[in-house]
Structure formats: C-alpha cells, structure tokens
C-alpha cells in the first residue's frame, strides 16, 4: 500500500486549487506538501499537476488519478464517521444546499432543533437562487423545489412532499379589481414571475377534476428569489403564485387575498419538494441522521397550512 496519505494530500491540493491553500488547511508547510506530491509523481512515473505561481491544473493523468484519490478520501471520511458513531455522539460537518427562502422560512427552525439533538455536528448552509450542483458545490445534501418530477441517475432523490401553491395578491392591489374565475383571466392582471429570463412563462393550473390548463403569461416583473417575489406582492405591484406555507399568515390576516373567486374550481398546480444526495459516496451518517430528523418536520411545516 504505497503511501496512501500522498494520494489524500494530492486530493487536498486539487480541491484547494493550489499548494498554499491546501497547506494552510492541513496545517503543514507548503514545501513539505510540495515534496509529498513530487514523491508521488516520481513513484508513479507521471506528472499529475501543471504548476504555476498562482495555482495548479490537473494533467490528463492527474484527472484520472484524482477520481480515485477523491474516492479514497471519501472512504476515509466514511470510516471515521462510522467510528465516531460507534464511539458515541455523532460529529462532523454537514453541508446543505438550498434556496435562501427555503433556508430561512422552512429549514432554520428545524436546524435549531437538530443541533440541540446533535451538538457536535457542524453545519455549512450553501444558499443559491439557482439549482445547486451537488458535485461542484461539494455539498452532502440539497433541497430542491420543482414543478415536475426530477430524474437524474447520478443522484439519490428522496421525495419529501407536494408543496401546495396559491395565486395571491395584496388586498391593496385587488381593491379596484375583480377576482378571477378562470386562469386565462390572469392575462388582465400584472403577473409577477419567479424567473430571471426575459420571456413568457408557462403556468399550470388544475381544476377539481384534475384537468390541466396551461397559461402563457408575459411577466410584468420577473425575479429569481422567492422572498423578493413575496415582497413585490406585499408592495401591491401584482399577482403571483406563491407556496402556501410562505404566505399563510398574510392570507389569514387579510393582507393577501386568493385571486381566484371563492367558488372558482381552479388552483395552481402543486410543486414538489425533494432531497437530493450524490450517489458518489456511501451516504454519511450525518446526512442520514439529518434526513430522518428533517423530513417529517419539513412535511408538517410545508403542508400544515393546507390542512387548516
């Protein structure tokens, strides 16, 4: 077993895109780290890294070796995770990716409870308004909300729940307007879209017989963040489809209203909430613990408004 630690050090250099950052992270001297990698290259007789003053880049051979070095590093982390589990309190770092709205509105209360339960676990929350790529972002787990079923063989997909959606506007915006009977009437109102492209958006509505109706809308305002979208509605600038859990209090207080008539048979199609885990690894204990802890609580939080 020729010096496995050199392969682990090589993985660190690649992941920190340079010797200096990797050495700082490992707490060793840069020159010592550089020597280990040079020895590794000498032993296998091939150059793994192109070096320059600023950073490093993988050679084609380096890319091949890195795949195995990364797997070795993951296996070592898994071994330690199992060992710490057997030794008592679970510890380690859990990296979660999701949108900033989901983190703030749905996840934070659950994270608080989870950390009380497992005080030795540390968290990194990676928030983005775009879909987070699990591999490049190096996260253990991503929560993703989508309008359709996800299908990706490189990921383990754990469905959490359907997310009830509602077509809302502020009381102020609707003061001088009629509520609508049918989705096509939306074209007469200022539609605010969760989007960042400058084009029409398609919205799917369902009636009580589960018939689908697709409406193409020209957004009055488009924005990529759900919390900002909600604020635009609070300002009385138009109508939007929002998750029910996110605006239940405003609906109860009368600040927001459902834009469909009370006796209309139409409503927006539910979205889907999924937890995604990369299949490249044995799922770490911390990830398993968090999924088991969070899924029933998230289900309750995201759908409780629907049952009231």
N, C-alpha and C positions, 0 to 999 in steps of 0.2 A: 504494500500500500504506500506508494511513493508520496510521502509528504502531502497528505490531503489538505493540510492547512494552507499550502500555497495556492491551491485552487480556490479555497474560500477567500483568500486575500485578493486573488485575481477578480473574483466576482464583486468584491467591495470596490475595487478601483474602477471597474466598468460602471457600477451603479452610481458612483460619486463623480463620474466623468473626469477623473484625474487623481494623481497621487496625493496631492496636498490635502484635498478634502477627505479622501479615504483615510489618510494617516491621522488626521485630526479626529475623525470619527472612531478610529480604532485605538487612539491613544498611543501610537508608536511613531518613531521618527520616519520622516519621508524617505530618507536614504536607506533605512533598513527595509522598508516596504518595497522600494525600487529593486533592492538586491534580491528579495524573495521572488519577485516576478521575473527578473533576469535569470535566476537559477531555474525557475520553472520552464522558461523558454529554452534554456540550454539543455535541460533534461529531455524535453520532448523534441528538440531539434527544429523548432519552427517559431517564427516571430508571431506574437499574439496581438501586439499593440503597436500602432503608429504613435510615436510620442512627438509632441512639440512643446513649446514653452508654456502654452496656455492650457491645453487639455490633451486627452488621448482619444484615439479612434480605434475600433477593432479592425484587424485584418480579416480576410475571409476565414482563415484558420481560427482566429480568435473568436469569431462569431460562433463557429461550431463548438469550440471548447467551452464558450460561455454558457451555452444551453445546458451542458452537463454540470458546470460549476454552479449554476443557479439552482439546478435540481438538488445538488449536493447540499447547498446552503439551506434550502427549504427543508430537506430531510433532517439536517442537524437541528434546525429550529423546532421541527415537529418532535424530535427525540427529546429535546429539552422541555417542550410543552407537556409531553406525556409524563416526563419525570417530575416536573413541578406539580402536576396534577396529583400524582401518586404521593408526593411529599406533603400535600396539604392545600393551602389556599391557591387557587389559580392565579397566575400572574402573567404579564406580557403586555404587548401593545396591540390594540385592536384598531384597525384603520377602516373607517366607514366613509363611503361616498354617497352624496345625495344632493338635492337642490337646497338652496338656503332656506326657502319657505318650509320645506318638509322638515329640515333640521330644527328650525325654530318652533314651528307650530305643532309638530307631531312627535318629534324624537326627543327633544330636550327633557321633558318630564320623565320619560322612560329611562333615559341615560342616567338621570339623577338617581332613580331607584336602583338601577343596575349596579352603579358604582358603590352604593351603600351595601349592596349584597356581596360585591366582589371588590373590596377596597384596594387590592394590589394590582388590578388591571388599569392600564393607562389607555387613553383614547386619543386618536387623531381624527378629526372630522374634516373631510375634504369636500367643500361645497362648490357647486358649479351650476349655472343655469343651462349648461349643455350636458348631454349624456356623457357620463364619465367612463372612460375606457379603463376597465379593471386592471389590465396588464400594465399599460404605460403609466397609470397613476399609482401603481403599486398599492392598491387597497385590497382588503380582505373581503369586503362586502359592499354592495351598492344597493340602495333602494331606488327603484325606478318606477315612475308612473307613466303608463302609456295608454293609448286609446285602443290598441289591438294586442292580440296575443304575441308574446315575444317568442322567437325561435332562433336559438343560437347554440350550436353544438359545442362551442368552446366554453359554455357557461352552464353552471347548475342553476336552474330557475326555480325558486320557491314561491309559488303564488301566495299572497297574503290575504287580499280581499278585493272585491269590487269596490270602487270609490264612487259613491253617489254624487252626481253633479247637478247644479241648479242654474237656471238662467236668471240672473239678478240685475237690478239697477237700484240706484238710490231713490228714496221717496221724492227727493228734490227733482231728479231728472224726469220721473214719471208724472210729476204734478199736473202737467198740461198735456199728457199723452194717454192714449187708450192702451190698456193691456192687450196682448195678442191671443188669438185663438189657435193660429197655425204657424209653424216655423217659417213659412215663406214671408210672413209679415215682418220678420226681422229686418228685411231689406229697407224698411222705412225708418229704422232706428240707427243710432250710432253704435256700431258693433266694435267692441274692444277685444283684440285677439291676443292670445298667448303665442307670439311668433316674432321672428326677427327679420323675416324676408319681406320684401315689398311686393306682395302679390295677393291674390284672392285666397281665402281659406275655406275649407270644406268642414261643415259641422253636421254631425249625425244626430237626428232626433228619433225617439221611439214613441209609439202610441201604446194604448193599453193592450192592443192585440199583438204587441211586439213587432209591428210593421216599422220598417226603417224609412226615414225620409232624409235625403241629403240636401243641404242648402249651401250654395256657393255665396260667400259674402266678401264684400270689399271692406276691409277694416278701416275704421275711422282713425284708430290708433292701434299700433302693434307694439308689443313689449315682451321681452323674453323672461321676465321674472314675475312669478305669481303674486308675490306680496305687493309689488308695484302696481300690477294689474288691479288688485283689490283697492289700492289707494286711488287709482284713477276712477273707479266706480264710486268710491266714497266722495270724491270731488264732484260727482254729478255730471260726469262727462259722457256717459253712455251705458250700454248694457254688455254683460259678459257671462260666459259660462265659468262658474267657479266650483271647486269642491265644496260640498255642503258643510263639511266639518269646519271649513275655513271661514264661513260667513253665517253660521247658525245663530250666533249671538246678535248680529246685526239684523237678521231676519226676525228674531224674537222681539227685539226692541222696536222694530218698525223702521229702523234707519234704512234697511234694504227691503225691497219687495220682490216677489217672484213675478217675472214679466209675463208669464202665461196667466190667462184668466183662471180663476179657481176651478171652473168646470171644463177647462181645456183637457184633452186626453193626451197631450204631448209633453215630453220632458227630454232633456239632453241624455244621450247615451252615457252610461257609467264608464269611468276609466278603470284601469286595472293597476293594482299595486303589487310589485314583485320584489323579492330579494334575490340578488344575483351574486353568485360566488364563482370565482375562476376554477375550472376543473384541473388546472395545472398542479394542484397540490392536494395532499390529504388535507381535509378541512381542519384547521387548527381548533384546538379545544376552546379558545376564547370566542371564536366565531360561532361554534356550536352552542356554547352557553348563551351567547347574546341572542341568537336566533330563537332558541327555545324560550328565552325570557321575553323578548320583544314582540314576537308575532301575535300572541293572543292579546297583548295590551294594545298593539297598534290596531288590530282588528276592531277592538272595542272603541278606541278613540276615533277611528276614521269612519265608522258606521253608526256610532251611537246616536248621532243627530237624526239619522234616517229612521230610527225606531221610536223616537219621541213623538 
